[in-house]
Structure formats: C-alpha cells, structure tokens
C-alpha cells in the first residue's frame, strides 16, 4: 500500500497534506514565482545559445 493512501485515508492527515500542498503550489511553485525564476535563468543562458 502506498504511503499516500495512509495519509489520505486519515481525515486529519489528509487535511494537513492538502494544506501543505496548497501552500507549496501557491508559494515556490506558483505561476508568478516560476515565471520569475525561469526568466532569470533565461537571461543567464541566453548569451550562450546560438541563433
């Protein structure tokens, strides 16, 4: 049985898991944050890309 099944079967653990995942998705992996990080990376490597 996968560990995630144990978490999701317990209402308290499931609620905590969903809250952590929402924080994660709205924080470091939000569209705005990822766009900013990708643009920074693009600026760093652009001079080394041909074409």
PDBQT receptor file of N, H, CA, C and O in Angstrom, charges set to zero:
ATOM      1  N   UNK A   1       0.855  -1.178   0.000  1.00  0.00    +0.000 N 
ATOM      2  CA  UNK A   1       0.000   0.000   0.000  1.00  0.00    +0.000 C 
ATOM      3  C   UNK A   1       0.902   1.243   0.000  1.00  0.00    +0.000 C 
ATOM      4  O   UNK A   1       1.795   1.362   0.839  1.00  0.00    +0.000 OA
ATOM      5  N   UNK A   2       0.672   2.151  -0.925  1.00  0.00    +0.000 N 
ATOM      6  H   UNK A   2      -0.053   2.055  -1.607  1.00  0.00    +0.000 HD
ATOM      7  CA  UNK A   2       1.470   3.377  -0.968  1.00  0.00    +0.000 C 
ATOM      8  C   UNK A   2       1.236   4.239   0.276  1.00  0.00    +0.000 C 
ATOM      9  O   UNK A   2       0.133   4.273   0.822  1.00  0.00    +0.000 OA
ATOM     10  N   UNK A   3       2.268   4.920   0.707  1.00  0.00    +0.000 N 
ATOM     11  H   UNK A   3       3.164   4.893   0.264  1.00  0.00    +0.000 HD
ATOM     12  CA  UNK A   3       2.178   5.774   1.886  1.00  0.00    +0.000 C 
ATOM     13  C   UNK A   3       1.101   6.845   1.730  1.00  0.00    +0.000 C 
ATOM     14  O   UNK A   3       0.421   7.183   2.699  1.00  0.00    +0.000 OA
ATOM     15  N   UNK A   4       0.942   7.371   0.544  1.00  0.00    +0.000 N 
ATOM     16  H   UNK A   4       1.494   7.096  -0.243  1.00  0.00    +0.000 HD
ATOM     17  CA  UNK A   4      -0.050   8.430   0.333  1.00  0.00    +0.000 C 
ATOM     18  C   UNK A   4      -1.456   7.940   0.672  1.00  0.00    +0.000 C 
ATOM     19  O   UNK A   4      -2.285   8.723   1.136  1.00  0.00    +0.000 OA
ATOM     20  N   UNK A   5      -1.733   6.665   0.448  1.00  0.00    +0.000 N 
ATOM     21  H   UNK A   5      -1.060   6.029   0.071  1.00  0.00    +0.000 HD
ATOM     22  CA  UNK A   5      -3.050   6.111   0.760  1.00  0.00    +0.000 C 
ATOM     23  C   UNK A   5      -3.307   6.194   2.252  1.00  0.00    +0.000 C 
ATOM     24  O   UNK A   5      -4.425   6.496   2.670  1.00  0.00    +0.000 OA
ATOM     25  N   UNK A   6      -2.286   5.928   3.068  1.00  0.00    +0.000 N 
ATOM     26  H   UNK A   6      -1.378   5.682   2.729  1.00  0.00    +0.000 HD
ATOM     27  CA  UNK A   6      -2.431   6.009   4.524  1.00  0.00    +0.000 C 
ATOM     28  C   UNK A   6      -2.753   7.451   4.925  1.00  0.00    +0.000 C 
ATOM     29  O   UNK A   6      -3.611   7.684   5.776  1.00  0.00    +0.000 OA
ATOM     30  N   UNK A   7      -2.066   8.412   4.313  1.00  0.00    +0.000 N 
ATOM     31  H   UNK A   7      -1.369   8.223   3.622  1.00  0.00    +0.000 HD
ATOM     32  CA  UNK A   7      -2.318   9.820   4.626  1.00  0.00    +0.000 C 
ATOM     33  C   UNK A   7      -3.724  10.243   4.220  1.00  0.00    +0.000 C 
ATOM     34  O   UNK A   7      -4.421  10.914   4.981  1.00  0.00    +0.000 OA
ATOM     35  N   UNK A   8      -4.135   9.854   3.029  1.00  0.00    +0.000 N 
ATOM     36  H   UNK A   8      -3.569   9.309   2.411  1.00  0.00    +0.000 HD
ATOM     37  CA  UNK A   8      -5.429  10.298   2.524  1.00  0.00    +0.000 C 
ATOM     38  C   UNK A   8      -6.604   9.602   3.195  1.00  0.00    +0.000 C 
ATOM     39  O   UNK A   8      -7.719  10.125   3.183  1.00  0.00    +0.000 OA
ATOM     40  N   UNK A   9      -6.375   8.447   3.773  1.00  0.00    +0.000 N 
ATOM     41  H   UNK A   9      -5.470   8.023   3.782  1.00  0.00    +0.000 HD
ATOM     42  CA  UNK A   9      -7.451   7.736   4.464  1.00  0.00    +0.000 C 
ATOM     43  C   UNK A   9      -7.733   8.312   5.851  1.00  0.00    +0.000 C 
ATOM     44  O   UNK A   9      -8.810   8.090   6.405  1.00  0.00    +0.000 OA
ATOM     45  N   UNK A  10      -6.781   9.043   6.412  1.00  0.00    +0.000 N 
ATOM     46  H   UNK A  10      -5.906   9.223   5.962  1.00  0.00    +0.000 HD
ATOM     47  CA  UNK A  10      -6.950   9.650   7.732  1.00  0.00    +0.000 C 
ATOM     48  C   UNK A  10      -7.395  11.101   7.533  1.00  0.00    +0.000 C 
ATOM     49  O   UNK A  10      -6.656  11.890   6.945  1.00  0.00    +0.000 OA
ATOM     50  N   UNK A  11      -8.594  11.469   8.015  1.00  0.00    +0.000 N 
ATOM     51  H   UNK A  11      -9.194  10.828   8.494  1.00  0.00    +0.000 HD
ATOM     52  CA  UNK A  11      -9.111  12.823   7.770  1.00  0.00    +0.000 C 
ATOM     53  C   UNK A  11      -8.190  13.943   8.270  1.00  0.00    +0.000 C 
ATOM     54  O   UNK A  11      -8.058  14.972   7.607  1.00  0.00    +0.000 OA
ATOM     55  N   UNK A  12      -7.562  13.755   9.417  1.00  0.00    +0.000 N 
ATOM     56  H   UNK A  12      -7.670  12.920   9.955  1.00  0.00    +0.000 HD
ATOM     57  CA  UNK A  12      -6.678  14.788   9.967  1.00  0.00    +0.000 C 
ATOM     58  C   UNK A  12      -5.423  14.914   9.114  1.00  0.00    +0.000 C 
ATOM     59  O   UNK A  12      -5.017  16.019   8.757  1.00  0.00    +0.000 OA
ATOM     60  N   UNK A  13      -4.815  13.789   8.792  1.00  0.00    +0.000 N 
ATOM     61  H   UNK A  13      -5.145  12.891   9.082  1.00  0.00    +0.000 HD
ATOM     62  CA  UNK A  13      -3.607  13.808   7.968  1.00  0.00    +0.000 C 
ATOM     63  C   UNK A  13      -3.905  14.293   6.552  1.00  0.00    +0.000 C 
ATOM     64  O   UNK A  13      -3.102  15.004   5.948  1.00  0.00    +0.000 OA
ATOM     65  N   UNK A  14      -5.054  13.906   6.037  1.00  0.00    +0.000 N 
ATOM     66  H   UNK A  14      -5.706  13.328   6.528  1.00  0.00    +0.000 HD
ATOM     67  CA  UNK A  14      -5.448  14.336   4.693  1.00  0.00    +0.000 C 
ATOM     68  C   UNK A  14      -5.600  15.857   4.642  1.00  0.00    +0.000 C 
ATOM     69  O   UNK A  14      -5.126  16.495   3.703  1.00  0.00    +0.000 OA
ATOM     70  N   UNK A  15      -6.252  16.433   5.638  1.00  0.00    +0.000 N 
ATOM     71  H   UNK A  15      -6.637  15.914   6.401  1.00  0.00    +0.000 HD
ATOM     72  CA  UNK A  15      -6.435  17.888   5.676  1.00  0.00    +0.000 C 
ATOM     73  C   UNK A  15      -5.084  18.597   5.758  1.00  0.00    +0.000 C 
ATOM     74  O   UNK A  15      -4.863  19.598   5.076  1.00  0.00    +0.000 OA
ATOM     75  N   UNK A  16      -4.188  18.079   6.588  1.00  0.00    +0.000 N 
ATOM     76  H   UNK A  16      -4.368  17.266   7.142  1.00  0.00    +0.000 HD
ATOM     77  CA  UNK A  16      -2.856  18.683   6.711  1.00  0.00    +0.000 C 
ATOM     78  C   UNK A  16      -2.094  18.563   5.398  1.00  0.00    +0.000 C 
ATOM     79  O   UNK A  16      -1.450  19.516   4.961  1.00  0.00    +0.000 OA
ATOM     80  N   UNK A  17      -2.166  17.399   4.774  1.00  0.00    +0.000 N 
ATOM     81  H   UNK A  17      -2.689  16.625   5.129  1.00  0.00    +0.000 HD
ATOM     82  CA  UNK A  17      -1.479  17.172   3.493  1.00  0.00    +0.000 C 
ATOM     83  C   UNK A  17      -1.986  18.140   2.425  1.00  0.00    +0.000 C 
ATOM     84  O   UNK A  17      -1.194  18.749   1.705  1.00  0.00    +0.000 OA
ATOM     85  N   UNK A  18      -3.293  18.277   2.327  1.00  0.00    +0.000 N 
ATOM     86  H   UNK A  18      -3.936  17.783   2.912  1.00  0.00    +0.000 HD
ATOM     87  CA  UNK A  18      -3.869  19.175   1.322  1.00  0.00    +0.000 C 
ATOM     88  C   UNK A  18      -3.488  20.631   1.583  1.00  0.00    +0.000 C 
ATOM     89  O   UNK A  18      -3.270  21.397   0.644  1.00  0.00    +0.000 OA
ATOM     90  N   UNK A  19      -3.408  21.009   2.852  1.00  0.00    +0.000 N 
ATOM     91  H   UNK A  19      -3.585  20.387   3.615  1.00  0.00    +0.000 HD
ATOM     92  CA  UNK A  19      -2.990  22.370   3.190  1.00  0.00    +0.000 C 
ATOM     93  C   UNK A  19      -1.526  22.604   2.798  1.00  0.00    +0.000 C 
ATOM     94  O   UNK A  19      -1.191  23.645   2.233  1.00  0.00    +0.000 OA
ATOM     95  N   UNK A  20      -0.661  21.635   3.099  1.00  0.00    +0.000 N 
ATOM     96  H   UNK A  20      -0.933  20.789   3.558  1.00  0.00    +0.000 HD
ATOM     97  CA  UNK A  20       0.751  21.755   2.714  1.00  0.00    +0.000 C 
ATOM     98  C   UNK A  20       0.903  21.828   1.195  1.00  0.00    +0.000 C 
ATOM     99  O   UNK A  20       1.701  22.613   0.684  1.00  0.00    +0.000 OA
ATOM    100  N   UNK A  21       0.150  21.022   0.492  1.00  0.00    +0.000 N 
ATOM    101  H   UNK A  21      -0.498  20.384   0.908  1.00  0.00    +0.000 HD
ATOM    102  CA  UNK A  21       0.245  21.022  -0.971  1.00  0.00    +0.000 C 
ATOM    103  C   UNK A  21      -0.251  22.351  -1.551  1.00  0.00    +0.000 C 
ATOM    104  O   UNK A  21       0.325  22.859  -2.514  1.00  0.00    +0.000 OA
ATOM    105  N   UNK A  22      -1.300  22.908  -0.979  1.00  0.00    +0.000 N 
ATOM    106  H   UNK A  22      -1.768  22.496  -0.197  1.00  0.00    +0.000 HD
ATOM    107  CA  UNK A  22      -1.802  24.203  -1.444  1.00  0.00    +0.000 C 
ATOM    108  C   UNK A  22      -0.764  25.296  -1.191  1.00  0.00    +0.000 C 
ATOM    109  O   UNK A  22      -0.529  26.140  -2.055  1.00  0.00    +0.000 OA
ATOM    110  N   UNK A  23      -0.145  25.282  -0.010  1.00  0.00    +0.000 N 
ATOM    111  H   UNK A  23      -0.336  24.595   0.691  1.00  0.00    +0.000 HD
ATOM    112  CA  UNK A  23       0.906  26.262   0.295  1.00  0.00    +0.000 C 
ATOM    113  C   UNK A  23       2.065  26.127  -0.680  1.00  0.00    +0.000 C 
ATOM    114  O   UNK A  23       2.617  27.126  -1.141  1.00  0.00    +0.000 OA
ATOM    115  N   UNK A  24       2.426  24.910  -0.985  1.00  0.00    +0.000 N 
ATOM    116  H   UNK A  24       1.978  24.098  -0.610  1.00  0.00    +0.000 HD
ATOM    117  CA  UNK A  24       3.523  24.634  -1.909  1.00  0.00    +0.000 C 
ATOM    118  C   UNK A  24       3.186  25.149  -3.303  1.00  0.00    +0.000 C 
ATOM    119  O   UNK A  24       4.020  25.774  -3.958  1.00  0.00    +0.000 OA
ATOM    120  N   UNK A  25       1.965  24.886  -3.755  1.00  0.00    +0.000 N 
ATOM    121  H   UNK A  25       1.288  24.378  -3.223  1.00  0.00    +0.000 HD
ATOM    122  CA  UNK A  25       1.546  25.297  -5.097  1.00  0.00    +0.000 C 
ATOM    123  C   UNK A  25       1.385  26.810  -5.202  1.00  0.00    +0.000 C 
ATOM    124  O   UNK A  25       1.595  27.383  -6.272  1.00  0.00    +0.000 OA
ATOM    125  N   UNK A  26       1.018  27.454  -4.110  1.00  0.00    +0.000 N 
ATOM    126  H   UNK A  26       0.847  26.989  -3.242  1.00  0.00    +0.000 HD
ATOM    127  CA  UNK A  26       0.816  28.902  -4.120  1.00  0.00    +0.000 C 
ATOM    128  C   UNK A  26       2.092  29.665  -3.779  1.00  0.00    +0.000 C 
ATOM    129  O   UNK A  26       2.146  30.885  -3.937  1.00  0.00    +0.000 OA
ATOM    130  N   UNK A  27       3.111  28.959  -3.316  1.00  0.00    +0.000 N 
ATOM    131  H   UNK A  27       3.067  27.968  -3.188  1.00  0.00    +0.000 HD
ATOM    132  CA  UNK A  27       4.368  29.601  -2.930  1.00  0.00    +0.000 C 
ATOM    133  C   UNK A  27       5.432  29.404  -3.982  1.00  0.00    +0.000 C 
ATOM    134  O   UNK A  27       5.401  30.051  -5.029  1.00  0.00    +0.000 OA
ATOM    135  N   UNK A  28       6.385  28.508  -3.714  1.00  0.00    +0.000 N 
ATOM    136  H   UNK A  28       6.410  27.982  -2.863  1.00  0.00    +0.000 HD
ATOM    137  CA  UNK A  28       7.526  28.355  -4.624  1.00  0.00    +0.000 C 
ATOM    138  C   UNK A  28       7.159  27.852  -6.015  1.00  0.00    +0.000 C 
ATOM    139  O   UNK A  28       7.930  28.041  -6.956  1.00  0.00    +0.000 OA
ATOM    140  N   UNK A  29       6.015  27.223  -6.163  1.00  0.00    +0.000 N 
ATOM    141  H   UNK A  29       5.389  27.069  -5.398  1.00  0.00    +0.000 HD
ATOM    142  CA  UNK A  29       5.628  26.717  -7.475  1.00  0.00    +0.000 C 
ATOM    143  C   UNK A  29       4.438  27.465  -8.068  1.00  0.00    +0.000 C 
ATOM    144  O   UNK A  29       3.751  26.949  -8.950  1.00  0.00    +0.000 OA
ATOM    145  N   UNK A  30       4.199  28.670  -7.588  1.00  0.00    +0.000 N 
ATOM    146  H   UNK A  30       4.757  29.090  -6.872  1.00  0.00    +0.000 HD
ATOM    147  CA  UNK A  30       3.140  29.490  -8.187  1.00  0.00    +0.000 C 
ATOM    148  C   UNK A  30       3.590  29.936  -9.570  1.00  0.00    +0.000 C 
ATOM    149  O   UNK A  30       4.784  29.964  -9.867  1.00  0.00    +0.000 OA
ATOM    150  N   UNK A  31       2.638  30.278 -10.398  1.00  0.00    +0.000 N 
ATOM    151  H   UNK A  31       1.668  30.255 -10.156  1.00  0.00    +0.000 HD
ATOM    152  CA  UNK A  31       2.957  30.711 -11.757  1.00  0.00    +0.000 C 
ATOM    153  C   UNK A  31       3.880  31.927 -11.739  1.00  0.00    +0.000 C 
ATOM    154  O   UNK A  31       4.844  31.983 -12.503  1.00  0.00    +0.000 OA
ATOM    155  N   UNK A  32       3.599  32.885 -10.886  1.00  0.00    +0.000 N 
ATOM    156  H   UNK A  32       2.816  32.839 -10.266  1.00  0.00    +0.000 HD
ATOM    157  CA  UNK A  32       4.416  34.099 -10.826  1.00  0.00    +0.000 C 
ATOM    158  C   UNK A  32       5.845  33.781 -10.393  1.00  0.00    +0.000 C 
ATOM    159  O   UNK A  32       6.800  34.288 -10.980  1.00  0.00    +0.000 OA
ATOM    160  N   UNK A  33       5.990  32.952  -9.379  1.00  0.00    +0.000 N 
ATOM    161  H   UNK A  33       5.214  32.540  -8.901  1.00  0.00    +0.000 HD
ATOM    162  CA  UNK A  33       7.326  32.599  -8.877  1.00  0.00    +0.000 C 
ATOM    163  C   UNK A  33       8.111  31.819  -9.921  1.00  0.00    +0.000 C 
ATOM    164  O   UNK A  33       9.282  32.111 -10.165  1.00  0.00    +0.000 OA
ATOM    165  N   UNK A  34       7.480  30.837 -10.534  1.00  0.00    +0.000 N 
ATOM    166  H   UNK A  34       6.529  30.600 -10.336  1.00  0.00    +0.000 HD
ATOM    167  CA  UNK A  34       8.176  30.050 -11.553  1.00  0.00    +0.000 C 
ATOM    168  C   UNK A  34       8.540  30.898 -12.762  1.00  0.00    +0.000 C 
ATOM    169  O   UNK A  34       9.631  30.758 -13.313  1.00  0.00    +0.000 OA
ATOM    170  N   UNK A  35       7.638  31.771 -13.175  1.00  0.00    +0.000 N 
ATOM    171  H   UNK A  35       6.751  31.884 -12.727  1.00  0.00    +0.000 HD
ATOM    172  CA  UNK A  35       7.925  32.640 -14.318  1.00  0.00    +0.000 C 
ATOM    173  C   UNK A  35       9.143  33.505 -14.029  1.00  0.00    +0.000 C 
ATOM    174  O   UNK A  35      10.021  33.648 -14.880  1.00  0.00    +0.000 OA
ATOM    175  N   UNK A  36       9.199  34.072 -12.852  1.00  0.00    +0.000 N 
ATOM    176  H   UNK A  36       8.485  33.955 -12.161  1.00  0.00    +0.000 HD
ATOM    177  CA  UNK A  36      10.328  34.914 -12.465  1.00  0.00    +0.000 C 
ATOM    178  C   UNK A  36      11.634  34.121 -12.480  1.00  0.00    +0.000 C 
ATOM    179  O   UNK A  36      12.644  34.592 -13.001  1.00  0.00    +0.000 OA
ATOM    180  N   UNK A  37      11.612  32.932 -11.914  1.00  0.00    +0.000 N 
ATOM    181  H   UNK A  37      10.792  32.549 -11.490  1.00  0.00    +0.000 HD
ATOM    182  CA  UNK A  37      12.827  32.111 -11.863  1.00  0.00    +0.000 C 
ATOM    183  C   UNK A  37      13.257  31.665 -13.255  1.00  0.00    +0.000 C 
ATOM    184  O   UNK A  37      14.449  31.628 -13.557  1.00  0.00    +0.000 OA
ATOM    185  N   UNK A  38      12.298  31.332 -14.092  1.00  0.00    +0.000 N 
ATOM    186  H   UNK A  38      11.329  31.363 -13.847  1.00  0.00    +0.000 HD
ATOM    187  CA  UNK A  38      12.635  30.914 -15.452  1.00  0.00    +0.000 C 
ATOM    188  C   UNK A  38      13.178  32.077 -16.280  1.00  0.00    +0.000 C 
ATOM    189  O   UNK A  38      14.090  31.896 -17.087  1.00  0.00    +0.000 OA
ATOM    190  N   UNK A  39      12.620  33.262 -16.081  1.00  0.00    +0.000 N 
ATOM    191  H   UNK A  39      11.879  33.409 -15.425  1.00  0.00    +0.000 HD
ATOM    192  CA  UNK A  39      13.136  34.433 -16.794  1.00  0.00    +0.000 C 
ATOM    193  C   UNK A  39      14.570  34.746 -16.360  1.00  0.00    +0.000 C 
ATOM    194  O   UNK A  39      15.407  35.106 -17.188  1.00  0.00    +0.000 OA
ATOM    195  N   UNK A  40      14.850  34.609 -15.063  1.00  0.00    +0.000 N 
ATOM    196  H   UNK A  40      14.170  34.317 -14.391  1.00  0.00    +0.000 HD
ATOM    197  CA  UNK A  40      16.218  34.813 -14.572  1.00  0.00    +0.000 C 
ATOM    198  C   UNK A  40      17.173  33.803 -15.198  1.00  0.00    +0.000 C 
ATOM    199  O   UNK A  40      18.274  34.160 -15.618  1.00  0.00    +0.000 OA
ATOM    200  N   UNK A  41      16.751  32.550 -15.259  1.00  0.00    +0.000 N 
ATOM    201  H   UNK A  41      15.857  32.260 -14.917  1.00  0.00    +0.000 HD
ATOM    202  CA  UNK A  41      17.591  31.510 -15.865  1.00  0.00    +0.000 C 
ATOM    203  C   UNK A  41      17.794  31.788 -17.352  1.00  0.00    +0.000 C 
ATOM    204  O   UNK A  41      18.888  31.589 -17.880  1.00  0.00    +0.000 OA
ATOM    205  N   UNK A  42      16.754  32.241 -18.018  1.00  0.00    +0.000 N 
ATOM    206  H   UNK A  42      15.865  32.403 -17.589  1.00  0.00    +0.000 HD
ATOM    207  CA  UNK A  42      16.844  32.561 -19.445  1.00  0.00    +0.000 C 
ATOM    208  C   UNK A  42      17.885  33.646 -19.690  1.00  0.00    +0.000 C 
ATOM    209  O   UNK A  42      18.690  33.548 -20.616  1.00  0.00    +0.000 OA
ATOM    210  N   UNK A  43      17.863  34.676 -18.857  1.00  0.00    +0.000 N 
ATOM    211  H   UNK A  43      17.210  34.756 -18.104  1.00  0.00    +0.000 HD
ATOM    212  CA  UNK A  43      18.834  35.765 -19.001  1.00  0.00    +0.000 C 
ATOM    213  C   UNK A  43      20.265  35.264 -18.825  1.00  0.00    +0.000 C 
ATOM    214  O   UNK A  43      21.182  35.755 -19.484  1.00  0.00    +0.000 OA
ATOM    215  N   UNK A  44      20.455  34.294 -17.942  1.00  0.00    +0.000 N 
ATOM    216  H   UNK A  44      19.710  33.895 -17.407  1.00  0.00    +0.000 HD
ATOM    217  CA  UNK A  44      21.797  33.762 -17.710  1.00  0.00    +0.000 C 
ATOM    218  C   UNK A  44      22.320  32.954 -18.889  1.00  0.00    +0.000 C 
ATOM    219  O   UNK A  44      23.501  33.042 -19.226  1.00  0.00    +0.000 OA
ATOM    220  N   UNK A  45      21.462  32.175 -19.512  1.00  0.00    +0.000 N 
ATOM    221  H   UNK A  45      20.503  32.103 -19.239  1.00  0.00    +0.000 HD
ATOM    222  CA  UNK A  45      21.946  31.271 -20.562  1.00  0.00    +0.000 C 
ATOM    223  C   UNK A  45      21.782  31.817 -21.972  1.00  0.00    +0.000 C 
ATOM    224  O   UNK A  45      22.380  31.290 -22.911  1.00  0.00    +0.000 OA
ATOM    225  N   UNK A  46      20.981  32.862 -22.135  1.00  0.00    +0.000 N 
ATOM    226  H   UNK A  46      20.495  33.290 -21.373  1.00  0.00    +0.000 HD
ATOM    227  CA  UNK A  46      20.717  33.389 -23.478  1.00  0.00    +0.000 C 
ATOM    228  C   UNK A  46      21.989  33.734 -24.254  1.00  0.00    +0.000 C 
ATOM    229  O   UNK A  46      22.060  33.430 -25.444  1.00  0.00    +0.000 OA
ATOM    230  N   UNK A  47      22.998  34.357 -23.632  1.00  0.00    +0.000 N 
ATOM    231  H   UNK A  47      22.940  34.604 -22.665  1.00  0.00    +0.000 HD
ATOM    232  CA  UNK A  47      24.202  34.696 -24.399  1.00  0.00    +0.000 C 
ATOM    233  C   UNK A  47      24.948  33.477 -24.954  1.00  0.00    +0.000 C 
ATOM    234  O   UNK A  47      25.730  33.607 -25.896  1.00  0.00    +0.000 OA
ATOM    235  N   UNK A  48      24.714  32.318 -24.386  1.00  0.00    +0.000 N 
ATOM    236  H   UNK A  48      24.079  32.213 -23.620  1.00  0.00    +0.000 HD
ATOM    237  CA  UNK A  48      25.422  31.116 -24.802  1.00  0.00    +0.000 C 
ATOM    238  C   UNK A  48      24.632  30.264 -25.797  1.00  0.00    +0.000 C 
ATOM    239  O   UNK A  48      25.105  29.222 -26.250  1.00  0.00    +0.000 OA
ATOM    240  N   UNK A  49      23.435  30.718 -26.126  1.00  0.00    +0.000 N 
ATOM    241  H   UNK A  49      23.051  31.565 -25.758  1.00  0.00    +0.000 HD
ATOM    242  CA  UNK A  49      22.591  29.979 -27.063  1.00  0.00    +0.000 C 
ATOM    243  C   UNK A  49      22.769  30.544 -28.467  1.00  0.00    +0.000 C 
ATOM    244  O   UNK A  49      22.675  31.753 -28.679  1.00  0.00    +0.000 OA
ATOM    245  N   UNK A  50      23.021  29.677 -29.398  1.00  0.00    +0.000 N 
ATOM    246  H   UNK A  50      23.097  28.695 -29.226  1.00  0.00    +0.000 HD
ATOM    247  CA  UNK A  50      23.181  30.125 -30.781  1.00  0.00    +0.000 C 
ATOM    248  C   UNK A  50      21.841  30.415 -31.425  1.00  0.00    +0.000 C 
ATOM    249  O   UNK A  50      20.823  29.837 -31.044  1.00  0.00    +0.000 OA
ATOM    250  N   UNK A  51      21.840  31.301 -32.390  1.00  0.00    +0.000 N 
ATOM    251  H   UNK A  51      22.667  31.771 -32.699  1.00  0.00    +0.000 HD
ATOM    252  CA  UNK A  51      20.631  31.557 -33.162  1.00  0.00    +0.000 C 
ATOM    253  C   UNK A  51      19.933  32.710 -32.677  1.00  0.00    +0.000 C 
ATOM    254  O   UNK A  51      18.887  33.070 -33.216  1.00  0.00    +0.000 OA
TER     255      UNK A  51
